[in-house]
Amino acid sequence: MDEILDGLTQIDCDILVIGGGTAGPMAALKAKKKNPKANVVLLDKANVKRSGAISMGMDGLNNSVIPGYATPEQYTKEITVANDGICDQAAVYRYAQECYGIIQELDDFGIRFQKDQNGEYDVKKVHHIGTYVLPMPNGDTVKKALYRQLRKARINIVNRYMATRLLTGEGRIAGAVCVNTRTAEFLVVRAKAVIMGLGAAGRLGLPTSGYLYGTYENASNSGEGYAMAYHAGAGLANLECYQINPLIKDYNGPACAYVAGPMGGYTANAQGERFIECDYWSGQMMQEFYDELQGGKGPVYLKLNHLAEETISEIERVLHIVERPTRGHFHKGRGTDYRKQMIEMHISEIGFCSGHSASGVFVDEHARTTIPGLYAAGDMANVPHNYMLGAFTNGAFAGLDAADFIADVDFAAFDEAEVETERTRVLAPTKRDDGIPPNQIEYKTRRLVNDYLQPPKVTAKMELAQQRFEEVREDMEQGMYVRDSHELMRALEASSILDCADMAASASLYRTESRWGLYHNRVEYDRDDENWFCHTILTKGDDGKPAHRKQEVKPYIVEIAEDEKDAYNNQRVGASVAAE
């Protein structure tokens, strides 16, 4: 196995990009292109060639703002309404203005998007207002194409190093402490700017299957970006706004409304009735899903068996080859066929992810966090309903702004003692002769998340969660034991998961209202715009525990009419419509 070695190396760079999935590589490319002389380092705990949520590809772009199909104003309005009004529109609007250019750039990379007979992008409709879904016939090549661009640009890639803590000094970012996931040797990276693109906190809740890695999100995204930002003192926004998605029951894959919906598939109850008029994911839609699941007409299903053979074959071609190629094998093993029966669905485990909700490290329209020189993009930054194209686009914003930032600064001095403190923390499990393996710490944390934090949320249960998490933390800090450097990586992931669980409980207790449908359904409280129409910002307090403050929602760039504000709260199909 991977032997634990002793070693410490330091390197310097202008820009350190942590996370080699989607946002990180685009950030590195943009920074290098803007400043070819800059030393840009892209670091990943696995291998950038096959890492991140897009490692197996993606079946399409969910939020393409393409001229002729939608306007930036329409998209900004859609996302604001879907996010229950809690939205600083500047970041969403800038994304909507500039994502078309990123689509064209990706097209130039060799990532092919579906086009109609006239050679125009073949965009499909799923959302309420605009038309944004752009299929990718060869979406399985997206990561390969991106990696080719990294090699072509001669980006310095550091594989198999996991960042564990950020370093700060002089009121700004100073670098990061990293550990090798194969040898446990340490690497200190001094950097003038740091860009984080570490993805969602996808292993927060436990899937109903019970498998630690059977998650909706990429299972390698364990929330270390959230944890590192927290410990560095950055602000995190709206962590009570969980990600919860509809899943195929017992399979860690989505129902894929973005593929099946435009072709005539839809979500139905056990009687085959459509009960929600829009399958675009939102907390309000998930509340209707939950209500139907728990009601007398559950379970809930994906209904495709009314479609023509050629339509079903096309759906299978996309869903069973791109992104999650095990899906066809799962259905074969279970004996389910889209042509013959509806496919049972369920609700995913909870997580932090701006890709489908709004919980993340707080950033502005330039991807800047609250710490100067530190940027965040993709699923870990709080720009709501971001998806893959948002990760590419906001990663680009981060890279461009970081290239400007480094022009006026030198390396910030940091306290060398912080490095030794971090080495002691990281290596503590390796110094024990016996103890609790990290997978047991992780399993217990995530089971407690399901027991006490899964919505609908109850105050007393969340307070119990905090007590139980303290007990788990004591076990982790005093008794966790690892045998090799691979288990050490799992131990560090377990620590990040526990940090995220603490933040989820604390943030949910702070916002004493219900909002975002099922995402933050507190059963003792109704929605309260008078007191809670705001962001909640979580930081690390002086006592080492989460601290909170309210932050106002900035004035809208795109106004929302009164009759539009509750559009997502009126999605249930009436009985007469469902019967037709």
Phi, psi and omega in degrees: 000180184286109183291143178273118182247160178259129180180149178215123179234150175235137173230159177243145174209164177283312182229124173257123176252121182254118180113115186255026182277267184248298183295318184301307179301320178294321177299315180297317180297314182293319179296316181293322180293322181287324180227085184301338181277349182290141174271103182255125179246127176252118188242138181215145181284346175247234177232123185305331182299331183219039184247166174089176183294340180262018185302324179260002179109188180207146186274351178171173173263126185273344190219056181274120177261095187248129179308136182097339178249327180199160177246158175304326179294317178299314182296315180300320177296315180303312184290323178299313181293317180297331181264023174059029174086345183274090188202122167277106193291341185304316181291319180293317182293319179296319175304312184297327179288327192247354183291334179297320176298324177291322177301314180296323178293317177297322176301318178294333177291344183105008176273109188273133176252148184295134180233154181274187184294344178265003180082010178267155177302131185267081188273139183249158182254129172228322184288171180291309195262300184258187179238116194228349190271120183242108181295155180234096184302326177246044183298344178289351181260002189300317182289324178297317180295320180294319181295324177300322180292323177298317180292319180297322180278356181058044174290136176285113183254130176242104180269158173064029171238128182255120174289134183245326177212146172274150175252137178231159177186150180057030177077016181209180183287147181233342180150208183204152172260133184228157178227139181287129185278000177246338184231346183069012174286149186261150176226123173259124180249113171277134182213146177281333176216148178231132177244125179255128174222062190263008173078189185285168167269077191278347180249041179277301175274169180256127179300154180296340176290339182088353181279130182301324185253013178272047188267161174295311179282164172306122189292343178283347178273092189257013174091013183292335175295317176298315183294317180295318178299318179299310183290337177278349179099008178286157176274139176242139190250136166055044182290349174284347178273084185292160164268127174219130185230159172282135183237159162288129184303128177070009177232136185276052179224150181287165175288342174066056175299332183287340175262308186283325184303307180296343179262005174108356176283160178199167177277133183224160174272184185296340178269005179081012183268138172282126184243351173234137187278346182221125181269013175290127186295133174199165177298326180292319177296320180293331176294318177295321177300312180298315181299319180290322180298320183274346184274186184287351181255007177282172356295183180249148187226159165266120184256115177233351190287001175264358186270161179289157182303315182294330178289315179296321178299321179293320177299316179296321180302321181280308188288333186259002180239314184266146174071301182227079187290354176278353187298317179297321178295322179298312181295323178296317179294326180276344180081027179255143183224127181304333183284336191251328183212162174286155185254123184296138179241167178207185182257137182287168170294160179281158175198173170261130179187119176285344180305325181234004177212234182209011186272122180182180176295130185291128178223162174259192184289353176257006183070018178280134173274189178279357176255120180305133179087354179252129182237156175218143181209161180085207187293347181263356177259153195272016173292118193288148173053057193275314180059189185294316182294326175296323177295315177300313187289313180288332171298320176298316179301317181297315181297319181293317182289322179296324178297326176285320184300317186290344182293337187246008184226158170252184178294136176278138177287141177228165182282115181300334180296334179296326179294315180294323177298318180291320176301318179297316180297312185295317187274354183308316180294340180278348184270355182263149179273342180198166179159207184263124179291152185298330180294332177286322175298315180296314182299316181296317178302312186287330174294321177293324175302314179295319183293323193240341185248343181297128179296157358296140187271138179235130186306309184298323179292321180290326176293322174297322179302317180299320178295316182293323179295325176297321178295318178296320180297320177297317177300318182294313185284334183256339189226356182291140188226135177232153184254340183206177186288335175293315177295330177297319176299318179295325178294319178294323176296319178299323178295317178296319179299318179294320175301316180294322177297317176301315181293323179297316180293315184294316180296320181292325177289329183291317182276099185271064173202173169257140179200160179063039176058232182289335185303321177221064178268097176265114192295338181274353188228145171266173174296140186221084182294330183297320184255341190231018172280078187195165167280150166252129182249122180256133174226172176275120183282171180298335179274004180084003181247163182300135174241157189224153170207159174270147174224129185295151172281127182294153179307139183292144170278321178248116182290147179247123179290154182302320183282355178261339189299327184254022183304321183280353176268003183234054186259349183288130179285135178291160184300321183292323179290316182298329184282341183289000000 
